[in-house]
Each structure stands twice: as C-alpha cells, then as structure tokens.
Amino acid sequence: MNNIKNKDEMPRERLIKFGPESLSLSELLCVLLQTGVKNNDVFKLANEVIYSIEDFTTITIEELCKFEGIGKSKAALILSALEFGKRVCRPKILDVKLDNFNNLTKYLHNKYSYLEQEHVYAIYLNIRGYIICEKLITIGDMSNANFDVREIIKWGIRNSAFAFVLLHNHPSGESNPSNADIKVTNQIDEITKMFDLKFLEHFIVGKNNCFAVKERKHYIYE
C-alpha cells in the first residue's frame, strides 16, 4: 500500500492493532486490494469502488474488473469476502425441532416460565419445524403501546421463516388469557395473513400450564 510513510498508519496494521471496527469501508477494501496501480493508488482505487457501487450484494466479477487496478484475482477475493460475510451472518438453524404443540409447550415452559417480568417473544421456524431464531419483541404487557406487529413480520421475513409462534409469560403463574391478549392475537392473525408467514399460535406461559390463545386450549407440562 503506497503513499504511506508510517507503516503503523497502514489499514492492515491498524486492523491488527485496533480491530476491523477501527477502519472505514474504504480502508477495509484497501486491505483486500493490497495494491493499486500507477496513477491510481490503493486508497484512490478503494474510494472509487466504494462510491461508485450502490449495491455490493449484487456486484459481479465483470463489474469489479471495470475498475483500473482490479483484475479477476482481486475481484474474486472481494466477492469471496462478501459471500463469506453474508453466509456467517445468516441465522443458524438451532438443533431444536418443534413439530407438535406438546413438544413446543415443554420447550417454552423450560425456557420462559421463570421470568419475573412479562416478556413477549417470537419464535421463528423453518418448514421442517426447526427453530431458526427467537426474538424478544418487547418487555411488558402485550397491550402496551410498545408492542408492534411490524417487528414480528420484519424478523420473520429477514430470517426467511416459514412460520412463527408468539409467546409471552405471566409472572403470576396463571396462563389464562386476558381480553387484551385475545384482541392482540386476533389482530396479529389478520395482519399476518397478508404475508407469506404462518402465525401458528400465541402461547401464554404460566407456571404449570401453557394456554394456546388461537386454539383456546390448555397444555399441561409433564
């Protein structure tokens, strides 16, 4: 990387010393490019690429090779880095399969029945019934103004979920739904019908049992 007199100022060295968070986007690209070309050093080249490309998620080797100083080798390195980052940031499928409500309610009880404050969670599943991820939607009463169905849909779409289960715990230990619980459940059911995301159930987790609001049924923990 030319045009830097002090080696400690070079992006690669600063990354090693201070971590990748300390570098700008252009400097991160400099680390990948390593060198520039005559009359277009690595910093100018990196800035040119960063400010010329609007969407790196769809960039191709051919588009990268249009920049003077980037050949197929460097373009392949950039695309590899982009794809690596994309893959490691994807949600990992947890080794938990919830293919029936009995298994699901036992799982919910073990994980959420002991919370001392009311929490609302959405659990996202793939088409085979495995958990993709669990997201905390809000802390507090489901009728609270902070509750937002858009958050539920957003995380479902972002994680490419097939379906989701909504749950909240009752610190009192009782699992019977309030009028507000039923109302919110009905609202979510209507809204999610407009999206390619199945709303399987809304569970209220109590101390000794779990209530399925949509199904209107108690599940006893065994």
GROMACS elastic network, one bead per residue, 0.5 to 0.9 nm:
[ bonds ]
;  ai    aj funct       b0    kb
    1     4     6  0.71687   500
    1    10     6  0.73453   500
    1    11     6  0.88246   500
    1    30     6  0.79220   500
    1    31     6  0.86938   500
    1    33     6  0.89426   500
    1    34     6  0.58974   500
    1    35     6  0.52177   500
    1    36     6  0.73134   500
    1    41     6  0.76260   500
    1    42     6  0.62194   500
    1    43     6  0.80935   500
    2     5     6  0.82355   500
    2    35     6  0.73715   500
    2    36     6  0.79397   500
    2    41     6  0.66387   500
    2    42     6  0.72079   500
    2    43     6  0.86162   500
    3    41     6  0.77231   500
    3    43     6  0.89422   500
    4     7     6  0.67581   500
    4     9     6  0.70879   500
    4    10     6  0.68602   500
    5     8     6  0.88834   500
    5     9     6  0.80930   500
    5    10     6  0.89652   500
    6     9     6  0.55545   500
    6    10     6  0.73814   500
    7    10     6  0.54764   500
    7    13     6  0.73322   500
    8    11     6  0.81906   500
    8    12     6  0.87343   500
    8    13     6  0.57799   500
    8    14     6  0.65261   500
    8    17     6  0.89401   500
    9    12     6  0.85669   500
    9    13     6  0.69851   500
    9    14     6  0.64548   500
   10    13     6  0.54449   500
   10    14     6  0.62123   500
   10    15     6  0.85934   500
   10    27     6  0.87411   500
   10    31     6  0.88918   500
   11    14     6  0.50513   500
   11    15     6  0.59268   500
   11    16     6  0.85701   500
   11    23     6  0.68882   500
   11    27     6  0.57529   500
   11    28     6  0.71627   500
   11    30     6  0.70742   500
   11    31     6  0.63648   500
   12    15     6  0.50691   500
   12    16     6  0.63240   500
   12    17     6  0.86712   500
   12    20     6  0.89256   500
   12    27     6  0.83948   500
   12    28     6  0.82141   500
   12    30     6  0.81659   500
   12    31     6  0.56301   500
   12    34     6  0.88095   500
   13    16     6  0.51247   500
   13    17     6  0.61515   500
   13    18     6  0.84639   500
   14    18     6  0.56053   500
   14    19     6  0.70695   500
   14    20     6  0.80883   500
   14    22     6  0.75167   500
   14    23     6  0.76791   500
   15    18     6  0.53601   500
   15    21     6  0.78076   500
   15    22     6  0.68005   500
   15    23     6  0.68181   500
   15    28     6  0.85170   500
   15    31     6  0.88477   500
   16    19     6  0.56862   500
   16    20     6  0.76583   500
   18    21     6  0.76831   500
   18    22     6  0.61686   500
   18    23     6  0.87713   500
   19    22     6  0.58972   500
   19    23     6  0.78680   500
   20    23     6  0.56188   500
   20    24     6  0.85945   500
   20    28     6  0.74535   500
   21    24     6  0.78047   500
   23    26     6  0.78959   500
   23    27     6  0.56010   500
   23    28     6  0.60542   500
   24    27     6  0.50959   500
   24    28     6  0.62044   500
   24    29     6  0.86700   500
   25    28     6  0.51131   500
   25    29     6  0.63106   500
   25    30     6  0.86425   500
   25    46     6  0.85915   500
   25    47     6  0.85951   500
   25    50     6  0.74076   500
   26    29     6  0.51251   500
   26    30     6  0.62108   500
   26    31     6  0.89063   500
   26    43     6  0.72184   500
   26    44     6  0.89870   500
   26    45     6  0.88942   500
   26    46     6  0.52840   500
   26    47     6  0.55057   500
   26    48     6  0.88669   500
   26    49     6  0.83622   500
   26    50     6  0.64202   500
   27    31     6  0.65046   500
   27    32     6  0.89305   500
   27    43     6  0.73867   500
   27    46     6  0.73618   500
   27    47     6  0.85564   500
   28    31     6  0.52941   500
   28    32     6  0.68405   500
   28    33     6  0.89486   500
   28    46     6  0.86637   500
   29    32     6  0.51059   500
   29    33     6  0.61304   500
   29    34     6  0.84050   500
   29    42     6  0.89373   500
   29    43     6  0.87448   500
   29    46     6  0.58349   500
   29    47     6  0.85767   500
   29    49     6  0.87564   500
   29    50     6  0.82684   500
   29    78     6  0.80578   500
   30    33     6  0.50052   500
   30    34     6  0.56780   500
   30    35     6  0.75606   500
   30    36     6  0.88348   500
   30    42     6  0.60711   500
   30    43     6  0.63595   500
   30    45     6  0.82332   500
   30    46     6  0.58326   500
   30    47     6  0.89064   500
   31    34     6  0.52834   500
   31    35     6  0.86526   500
   32    35     6  0.87577   500
   32    74     6  0.76657   500
   32    77     6  0.71142   500
   32    78     6  0.67003   500
   32    81     6  0.84603   500
   33    36     6  0.72858   500
   33    42     6  0.69457   500
   33    45     6  0.86917   500
   33    46     6  0.77130   500
   33    69     6  0.88208   500
   33    70     6  0.78639   500
   33    74     6  0.62926   500
   33    75     6  0.87581   500
   33    77     6  0.82993   500
   33    78     6  0.79806   500
   34    42     6  0.68590   500
   35    41     6  0.69735   500
   35    42     6  0.51011   500
   35    43     6  0.86976   500
   35    69     6  0.81388   500
   36    39     6  0.85252   500
   36    40     6  0.59794   500
   36    43     6  0.76011   500
   36    44     6  0.80964   500
   36    45     6  0.65123   500
   36    46     6  0.86750   500
   36    68     6  0.85676   500
   36    69     6  0.56442   500
   36    70     6  0.81711   500
   37    40     6  0.52078   500
   37    41     6  0.55697   500
   37    42     6  0.72364   500
   37    45     6  0.84886   500
   37    68     6  0.75588   500
   37    69     6  0.54206   500
   37    70     6  0.89835   500
   38    41     6  0.66066   500
   38    69     6  0.86669   500
   40    43     6  0.79787   500
   40    44     6  0.58466   500
   40    45     6  0.60737   500
   40    68     6  0.78641   500
   40    69     6  0.76175   500
   41    44     6  0.54503   500
   41    45     6  0.61339   500
   41    46     6  0.86201   500
   41    69     6  0.86187   500
   42    46     6  0.59801   500
   42    47     6  0.85526   500
   42    69     6  0.83269   500
   43    46     6  0.51069   500
   43    47     6  0.61642   500
   43    48     6  0.84825   500
   44    47     6  0.52040   500
   44    48     6  0.60436   500
   44    49     6  0.86659   500
   45    48     6  0.50564   500
   45    49     6  0.62722   500
   45    50     6  0.86721   500
   45    67     6  0.77634   500
   45    68     6  0.77797   500
   45    69     6  0.72319   500
   45    70     6  0.86133   500
   46    49     6  0.52243   500
   46    50     6  0.61589   500
   46    51     6  0.86364   500
   47    50     6  0.50836   500
   47    51     6  0.60448   500
   47    52     6  0.83052   500
   48    51     6  0.54701   500
   48    52     6  0.59312   500
   48    53     6  0.85599   500
   48    67     6  0.82271   500
   49    52     6  0.52076   500
   49    53     6  0.60678   500
   49    64     6  0.79829   500
   49    67     6  0.74233   500
   50    53     6  0.58442   500
   50    54     6  0.80537   500
   50    56     6  0.89667   500
   51    54     6  0.74363   500
   53    56     6  0.65678   500
   53    59     6  0.79423   500
   55    58     6  0.61120   500
   55    59     6  0.67747   500
   56    59     6  0.50786   500
   56    60     6  0.87081   500
   56    79     6  0.89649   500
   56    82     6  0.79168   500
   57    82     6  0.75866   500
   57    83     6  0.85573   500
   57    86     6  0.87807   500
   59    62     6  0.84148   500
   59    63     6  0.65336   500
   59    64     6  0.73180   500
   59    79     6  0.78805   500
   60    63     6  0.52747   500
   60    64     6  0.64085   500
   60    65     6  0.86859   500
   60    75     6  0.81850   500
   60    79     6  0.76306   500
   61    64     6  0.51684   500
   61    65     6  0.60847   500
   61    66     6  0.88530   500
   61    71     6  0.86668   500
   61    72     6  0.66931   500
   61    75     6  0.54513   500
   61    76     6  0.66324   500
   61    78     6  0.88662   500
   61    79     6  0.74706   500
   62    65     6  0.51571   500
   62    66     6  0.66549   500
   62    72     6  0.81671   500
   62    75     6  0.82805   500
   63    66     6  0.54830   500
   63    67     6  0.78091   500
   63    75     6  0.88348   500
   64    67     6  0.59459   500
   64    70     6  0.65918   500
   64    71     6  0.78350   500
   64    72     6  0.82328   500
   64    74     6  0.86549   500
   64    75     6  0.57923   500
   64    78     6  0.88060   500
   65    68     6  0.73112   500
   65    69     6  0.79983   500
   65    70     6  0.52276   500
   65    71     6  0.52862   500
   65    72     6  0.63994   500
   65    74     6  0.85155   500
   65    75     6  0.65291   500
   66    69     6  0.87691   500
   66    70     6  0.74154   500
   66    71     6  0.84382   500
   67    70     6  0.56766   500
   67    71     6  0.82802   500
   68    71     6  0.80710   500
   69    74     6  0.87385   500
   70    73     6  0.77549   500
   70    74     6  0.56891   500
   70    75     6  0.62663   500
   71    74     6  0.55412   500
   71    75     6  0.60646   500
   71    76     6  0.85241   500
   72    76     6  0.59002   500
   72    77     6  0.85180   500
   73    76     6  0.51861   500
   73    77     6  0.63501   500
   73    78     6  0.88493   500
   74    78     6  0.62670   500
   74    79     6  0.86545   500
   75    78     6  0.51579   500
   75    79     6  0.62078   500
   75    80     6  0.85164   500
   76    79     6  0.51434   500
   76    80     6  0.59997   500
   76    81     6  0.85777   500
   77    80     6  0.50681   500
   77    81     6  0.62185   500
   77    82     6  0.86796   500
   78    81     6  0.51521   500
   78    82     6  0.62416   500
   78    83     6  0.86594   500
   79    82     6  0.50334   500
   79    83     6  0.60779   500
   79    84     6  0.84319   500
   80    83     6  0.51592   500
   80    84     6  0.59562   500
   80    85     6  0.85465   500
   81    84     6  0.50870   500
   81    85     6  0.61875   500
   81    86     6  0.85583   500
   82    85     6  0.52809   500
   82    86     6  0.61799   500
   82    87     6  0.87359   500
   83    87     6  0.61264   500
   83    88     6  0.86506   500
   84    87     6  0.52650   500
   84    88     6  0.62210   500
   84    89     6  0.85591   500
   85    88     6  0.54424   500
   85    89     6  0.61783   500
   85    90     6  0.87844   500
   86    89     6  0.54167   500
   86    90     6  0.65208   500
   87    90     6  0.53037   500
   87    91     6  0.87318   500
   88    91     6  0.80589   500
   88    92     6  0.86173   500
   89    92     6  0.85027   500
   90   159     6  0.77512   500
   91    94     6  0.88993   500
   91   132     6  0.64069   500
   91   133     6  0.68896   500
   91   159     6  0.66343   500
   92   131     6  0.89470   500
   92   132     6  0.62832   500
   92   133     6  0.76719   500
   93    96     6  0.82320   500
   93   125     6  0.88063   500
   93   126     6  0.83425   500
   93   130     6  0.67766   500
   93   131     6  0.61068   500
   93   133     6  0.73649   500
   94    97     6  0.81090   500
   94   130     6  0.67090   500
   94   131     6  0.54772   500
   94   132     6  0.59379   500
   94   133     6  0.73628   500
   95   130     6  0.69486   500
   95   131     6  0.73980   500
   96   129     6  0.83904   500
   96   130     6  0.55859   500
   96   131     6  0.58924   500
   96   132     6  0.89381   500
   97   100     6  0.88024   500
   97   103     6  0.83795   500
   97   104     6  0.85042   500
   97   125     6  0.86757   500
   97   128     6  0.77820   500
   97   129     6  0.54118   500
   97   131     6  0.64039   500
   98   101     6  0.72798   500
   98   102     6  0.85990   500
   98   103     6  0.59359   500
   98   104     6  0.53177   500
   98   107     6  0.84144   500
   98   125     6  0.82205   500
   98   128     6  0.86959   500
   98   129     6  0.52763   500
   98   130     6  0.60058   500
   98   131     6  0.72422   500
   99   102     6  0.87441   500
   99   103     6  0.72180   500
   99   104     6  0.75667   500
   99   128     6  0.75652   500
   99   129     6  0.51301   500
   99   130     6  0.76753   500
  100   103     6  0.56682   500
  100   104     6  0.62747   500
  100   105     6  0.88458   500
  100   129     6  0.85248   500
  101   105     6  0.59219   500
  101   106     6  0.84881   500
  101   219     6  0.83122   500
  102   105     6  0.54069   500
  102   106     6  0.64072   500
  102   107     6  0.87037   500
  102   219     6  0.71681   500
  102   220     6  0.86206   500
  102   221     6  0.84152   500
  103   106     6  0.53373   500
  103   107     6  0.62843   500
  103   108     6  0.87554   500
  104   107     6  0.50931   500
  104   108     6  0.62045   500
  104   109     6  0.86369   500
  105   109     6  0.60130   500
  105   110     6  0.85730   500
  105   203     6  0.80423   500
  105   205     6  0.80669   500
  105   209     6  0.82744   500
  105   210     6  0.64257   500
  105   211     6  0.88959   500
  105   219     6  0.70399   500
  105   220     6  0.83669   500
  105   221     6  0.73662   500
  106   109     6  0.51156   500
  106   110     6  0.62262   500
  106   111     6  0.86323   500
  106   210     6  0.87443   500
  106   219     6  0.89609   500
  106   220     6  0.86834   500
  106   221     6  0.60951   500
  106   222     6  0.77005   500
  107   110     6  0.53337   500
  107   111     6  0.63015   500
  107   112     6  0.84885   500
  108   111     6  0.52193   500
  108   112     6  0.56289   500
  108   113     6  0.71881   500
  108   167     6  0.82781   500
  108   203     6  0.87096   500
  108   205     6  0.70364   500
  108   210     6  0.84264   500
  109   112     6  0.54771   500
  109   114     6  0.80492   500
  109   205     6  0.64133   500
  109   206     6  0.75970   500
  109   207     6  0.76484   500
  109   208     6  0.83168   500
  109   209     6  0.79185   500
  109   210     6  0.75850   500
  109   221     6  0.74760   500
  110   113     6  0.65105   500
  110   114     6  0.80384   500
  111   114     6  0.74546   500
  111   115     6  0.85665   500
  112   115     6  0.57860   500
  112   119     6  0.84980   500
  112   168     6  0.81272   500
  112   169     6  0.65379   500
  112   205     6  0.70423   500
  112   206     6  0.87590   500
  113   116     6  0.85756   500
  113   169     6  0.62240   500
  113   170     6  0.76967   500
  113   171     6  0.75299   500
  113   173     6  0.77651   500
  113   205     6  0.58291   500
  113   206     6  0.58493   500
  113   207     6  0.58071   500
  113   208     6  0.86222   500
  114   117     6  0.89396   500
  114   169     6  0.84686   500
  114   171     6  0.74053   500
  114   173     6  0.88711   500
  114   206     6  0.87206   500
  114   207     6  0.76519   500
  115   118     6  0.70310   500
  115   119     6  0.77843   500
  115   169     6  0.73033   500
  115   170     6  0.83784   500
  115   171     6  0.64815   500
  116   169     6  0.89193   500
  116   170     6  0.84885   500
  116   171     6  0.53717   500
  116   172     6  0.85797   500
  117   139     6  0.74389   500
  117   140     6  0.71342   500
  117   169     6  0.79893   500
  117   170     6  0.78384   500
  117   171     6  0.59713   500
  118   138     6  0.87775   500
  118   139     6  0.59000   500
  118   140     6  0.50563   500
  118   141     6  0.64866   500
  118   142     6  0.85930   500
  118   168     6  0.65982   500
  118   169     6  0.54786   500
  118   170     6  0.59648   500
  118   171     6  0.62206   500
  119   136     6  0.73218   500
  119   137     6  0.78240   500
  119   138     6  0.61524   500
  119   140     6  0.58896   500
  119   141     6  0.77956   500
  119   142     6  0.84795   500
  119   167     6  0.81729   500
  119   168     6  0.53839   500
  119   169     6  0.60644   500
  119   170     6  0.84103   500
  120   135     6  0.86660   500
  120   136     6  0.61083   500
  120   137     6  0.54728   500
  120   138     6  0.53239   500
  120   139     6  0.60926   500
  120   140     6  0.74117   500
  120   141     6  0.81655   500
  120   142     6  0.70447   500
  120   147     6  0.85133   500
  120   166     6  0.73632   500
  120   167     6  0.57847   500
  120   169     6  0.72433   500
  121   134     6  0.67805   500
  121   135     6  0.55846   500
  121   137     6  0.53568   500
  121   138     6  0.73064   500
  121   139     6  0.88885   500
  121   152     6  0.89302   500
  121   165     6  0.83324   500
  121   166     6  0.59170   500
  121   167     6  0.53720   500
  121   168     6  0.62025   500
  122   133     6  0.84791   500
  122   134     6  0.57602   500
  122   135     6  0.53224   500
  122   136     6  0.65733   500
  122   137     6  0.67334   500
  122   152     6  0.66689   500
  122   155     6  0.88138   500
  122   156     6  0.88491   500
  122   164     6  0.64816   500
  122   165     6  0.57140   500
  122   167     6  0.63806   500
  122   168     6  0.88116   500
  123   131     6  0.69526   500
  123   132     6  0.77425   500
  123   133     6  0.61175   500
  123   135     6  0.65010   500
  123   136     6  0.89193   500
  123   156     6  0.89698   500
  123   163     6  0.85109   500
  123   164     6  0.53643   500
  123   165     6  0.51454   500
  123   166     6  0.63722   500
  123   167     6  0.79826   500
  124   130     6  0.83932   500
  124   131     6  0.58346   500
  124   132     6  0.55335   500
  124   133     6  0.55198   500
  124   134     6  0.62089   500
  124   135     6  0.81909   500
  124   155     6  0.83555   500
  124   156     6  0.64994   500
  124   159     6  0.79521   500
  124   160     6  0.89447   500
  124   161     6  0.58103   500
  124   162     6  0.75341   500
  124   163     6  0.59648   500
  124   165     6  0.65862   500
  124   166     6  0.88466   500
  125   128     6  0.76508   500
  125   129     6  0.54490   500
  125   130     6  0.53338   500
  125   132     6  0.53247   500
  125   133     6  0.74279   500
  125   156     6  0.88785   500
  125   161     6  0.56349   500
  125   162     6  0.59494   500
  125   163     6  0.53201   500
  125   164     6  0.57479   500
  125   165     6  0.80899   500
  126   129     6  0.54204   500
  126   130     6  0.55646   500
  126   131     6  0.65765   500
  126   132     6  0.64068   500
  126   160     6  0.78455   500
  126   161     6  0.52944   500
  126   163     6  0.66362   500
  126   164     6  0.87004   500
  127   130     6  0.75313   500
  127   161     6  0.76921   500
  127   162     6  0.52739   500
  127   163     6  0.73562   500
  128   162     6  0.87676   500
  129   162     6  0.86721   500
  129   163     6  0.84848   500
  131   134     6  0.76861   500
  132   159     6  0.73931   500
  132   160     6  0.89068   500
  132   161     6  0.72690   500
  133   159     6  0.79435   500
  135   152     6  0.83239   500
  135   155     6  0.77295   500
  136   139     6  0.77915   500
  137   146     6  0.88801   500
  137   147     6  0.70927   500
  137   148     6  0.77169   500
  137   149     6  0.87827   500
  137   151     6  0.68509   500
  137   152     6  0.70921   500
  138   141     6  0.85124   500
  138   142     6  0.81083   500
  138   144     6  0.89109   500
  138   146     6  0.67845   500
  138   147     6  0.61562   500
  138   148     6  0.84186   500
  139   142     6  0.83795   500
  139   146     6  0.85053   500
  139   147     6  0.86501   500
  140   143     6  0.83780   500
  140   144     6  0.66552   500
  140   146     6  0.84342   500
  140   147     6  0.86352   500
  141   144     6  0.51687   500
  141   145     6  0.88717   500
  141   147     6  0.83479   500
  141   168     6  0.87637   500
  141   181     6  0.89491   500
  142   145     6  0.82124   500
  142   146     6  0.83805   500
  142   147     6  0.62111   500
  142   168     6  0.78643   500
  142   180     6  0.73808   500
  142   181     6  0.66173   500
  142   184     6  0.74126   500
  143   146     6  0.82812   500
  143   147     6  0.69411   500
  143   180     6  0.59123   500
  143   181     6  0.72170   500
  143   183     6  0.88358   500
  143   184     6  0.71527   500
  144   147     6  0.57875   500
  145   148     6  0.77071   500
  147   151     6  0.84567   500
  148   151     6  0.56747   500
  148   152     6  0.72889   500
  149   152     6  0.51348   500
  149   153     6  0.64561   500
  149   154     6  0.85850   500
  149   187     6  0.88308   500
  149   188     6  0.65440   500
  149   191     6  0.81619   500
  149   192     6  0.86391   500
  150   153     6  0.51456   500
  150   154     6  0.59021   500
  150   155     6  0.86366   500
  151   154     6  0.50256   500
  151   155     6  0.62685   500
  151   156     6  0.85241   500
  152   155     6  0.55806   500
  152   156     6  0.62650   500
  152   157     6  0.88125   500
  152   164     6  0.86670   500
  152   166     6  0.87122   500
  153   156     6  0.50344   500
  153   157     6  0.61643   500
  153   158     6  0.84581   500
  153   192     6  0.73858   500
  153   195     6  0.80649   500
  153   197     6  0.77511   500
  154   157     6  0.53617   500
  154   158     6  0.60361   500
  154   159     6  0.85982   500
  155   159     6  0.60003   500
  155   160     6  0.83923   500
  155   161     6  0.83763   500
  156   159     6  0.53509   500
  156   160     6  0.60899   500
  156   161     6  0.51608   500
  156   162     6  0.78924   500
  156   163     6  0.76665   500
  156   164     6  0.73525   500
  156   197     6  0.70973   500
  157   161     6  0.63198   500
  157   162     6  0.88687   500
  157   195     6  0.89914   500
  157   196     6  0.84636   500
  157   197     6  0.77555   500
  158   161     6  0.78270   500
  160   197     6  0.89326   500
  161   164     6  0.72631   500
  161   197     6  0.69589   500
  161   198     6  0.87562   500
  162   196     6  0.76394   500
  162   197     6  0.56722   500
  162   198     6  0.64308   500
  163   196     6  0.85997   500
  163   197     6  0.52511   500
  163   199     6  0.59169   500
  163   200     6  0.66081   500
  164   197     6  0.73534   500
  164   198     6  0.62725   500
  164   199     6  0.54076   500
  164   200     6  0.60554   500
  164   201     6  0.77252   500
  165   198     6  0.86586   500
  165   199     6  0.62178   500
  165   200     6  0.55055   500
  165   201     6  0.52020   500
  165   202     6  0.59829   500
  165   203     6  0.76048   500
  166   185     6  0.88599   500
  166   199     6  0.78664   500
  166   200     6  0.80776   500
  166   201     6  0.62424   500
  166   203     6  0.62757   500
  166   204     6  0.87234   500
  167   201     6  0.81311   500
  167   202     6  0.53256   500
  167   204     6  0.57180   500
  167   205     6  0.71130   500
  168   202     6  0.80285   500
  168   203     6  0.65918   500
  168   204     6  0.52351   500
  168   205     6  0.61533   500
  169   172     6  0.87810   500
  169   173     6  0.81592   500
  169   174     6  0.89587   500
  169   175     6  0.77933   500
  169   203     6  0.82750   500
  169   204     6  0.55063   500
  169   206     6  0.61617   500
  169   207     6  0.89831   500
  170   173     6  0.55831   500
  170   174     6  0.61693   500
  170   175     6  0.63624   500
  170   176     6  0.89247   500
  170   204     6  0.68686   500
  170   205     6  0.61374   500
  170   206     6  0.55606   500
  170   207     6  0.81691   500
  171   174     6  0.77079   500
  171   205     6  0.87207   500
  171   206     6  0.72325   500
  171   207     6  0.81343   500
  172   175     6  0.84699   500
  172   206     6  0.74949   500
  172   207     6  0.80075   500
  173   205     6  0.78292   500
  173   208     6  0.73172   500
  173   209     6  0.86370   500
  174   177     6  0.86828   500
  174   204     6  0.86582   500
  174   205     6  0.79553   500
  174   207     6  0.66434   500
  174   208     6  0.80680   500
  174   209     6  0.80633   500
  174   210     6  0.87618   500
  175   203     6  0.86402   500
  175   204     6  0.54125   500
  175   205     6  0.57467   500
  175   207     6  0.76495   500
  175   208     6  0.83657   500
  175   209     6  0.66347   500
  175   210     6  0.58585   500
  175   211     6  0.56562   500
  175   218     6  0.83114   500
  176   204     6  0.73687   500
  176   206     6  0.82991   500
  176   210     6  0.84271   500
  176   211     6  0.64238   500
  176   213     6  0.86856   500
  176   218     6  0.85597   500
  177   180     6  0.78442   500
  177   181     6  0.55951   500
  177   182     6  0.66102   500
  177   204     6  0.70676   500
  177   211     6  0.74816   500
  177   212     6  0.88901   500
  177   213     6  0.69378   500
  178   181     6  0.50759   500
  178   182     6  0.65224   500
  178   183     6  0.86727   500
  179   182     6  0.52233   500
  179   183     6  0.61245   500
  179   184     6  0.86459   500
  180   183     6  0.50101   500
  180   184     6  0.60645   500
  180   185     6  0.84439   500
  181   184     6  0.53644   500
  181   185     6  0.61509   500
  181   186     6  0.87224   500
  181   202     6  0.89346   500
  181   204     6  0.88070   500
  181   213     6  0.78415   500
  182   185     6  0.50984   500
  182   186     6  0.62420   500
  182   187     6  0.86744   500
  182   213     6  0.65855   500
  182   214     6  0.80424   500
  183   186     6  0.52396   500
  183   187     6  0.62784   500
  183   188     6  0.87491   500
  184   187     6  0.50300   500
  184   188     6  0.61665   500
  184   189     6  0.85163   500
  185   188     6  0.52143   500
  185   189     6  0.61045   500
  185   190     6  0.87197   500
  185   201     6  0.85322   500
  185   202     6  0.66964   500
  185   213     6  0.72845   500
  185   214     6  0.72833   500
  186   189     6  0.50314   500
  186   190     6  0.62964   500
  186   191     6  0.87275   500
  186   214     6  0.80403   500
  187   190     6  0.52798   500
  187   191     6  0.62712   500
  187   192     6  0.86733   500
  188   191     6  0.51539   500
  188   192     6  0.59828   500
  188   193     6  0.85471   500
  188   199     6  0.80192   500
  189   192     6  0.55035   500
  189   193     6  0.64534   500
  189   198     6  0.88653   500
  189   199     6  0.64637   500
  189   214     6  0.89246   500
  190   193     6  0.55092   500
  190   194     6  0.76236   500
  191   194     6  0.59167   500
  191   195     6  0.77670   500
  192   195     6  0.52725   500
  192   196     6  0.77248   500
  192   197     6  0.65143   500
  192   198     6  0.71178   500
  192   199     6  0.67752   500
  193   196     6  0.73786   500
  193   197     6  0.74657   500
  193   198     6  0.74804   500
  193   199     6  0.81339   500
  194   197     6  0.84066   500
  195   198     6  0.80384   500
  199   202     6  0.81239   500
  200   214     6  0.83954   500
  201   212     6  0.64441   500
  201   213     6  0.69658   500
  201   214     6  0.58885   500
  201   215     6  0.75217   500
  202   211     6  0.82006   500
  202   212     6  0.58161   500
  202   213     6  0.55101   500
  202   214     6  0.64403   500
  202   215     6  0.87704   500
  203   210     6  0.64109   500
  203   211     6  0.54518   500
  203   213     6  0.61047   500
  203   214     6  0.84046   500
  204   209     6  0.86559   500
  204   210     6  0.55757   500
  204   211     6  0.50858   500
  204   212     6  0.66317   500
  204   213     6  0.73898   500
  205   208     6  0.84497   500
  205   209     6  0.67390   500
  205   211     6  0.67008   500
  206   209     6  0.54458   500
  206   210     6  0.56513   500
  206   211     6  0.79156   500
  207   210     6  0.79935   500
  207   221     6  0.88489   500
  208   219     6  0.88957   500
  208   220     6  0.64731   500
  208   221     6  0.60397   500
  208   222     6  0.88827   500
  209   218     6  0.65273   500
  209   219     6  0.54967   500
  209   221     6  0.55022   500
  210   217     6  0.84163   500
  210   218     6  0.56931   500
  210   219     6  0.50761   500
  210   220     6  0.65166   500
  210   221     6  0.75763   500
  211   215     6  0.84907   500
  211   216     6  0.69978   500
  211   217     6  0.57525   500
  211   219     6  0.61720   500
  211   220     6  0.88277   500
  212   215     6  0.53477   500
  212   216     6  0.54570   500
  212   217     6  0.52960   500
  212   218     6  0.63340   500
  212   219     6  0.76248   500
  213   217     6  0.70697   500
  213   218     6  0.88959   500
  214   217     6  0.81716   500
  215   218     6  0.88393   500
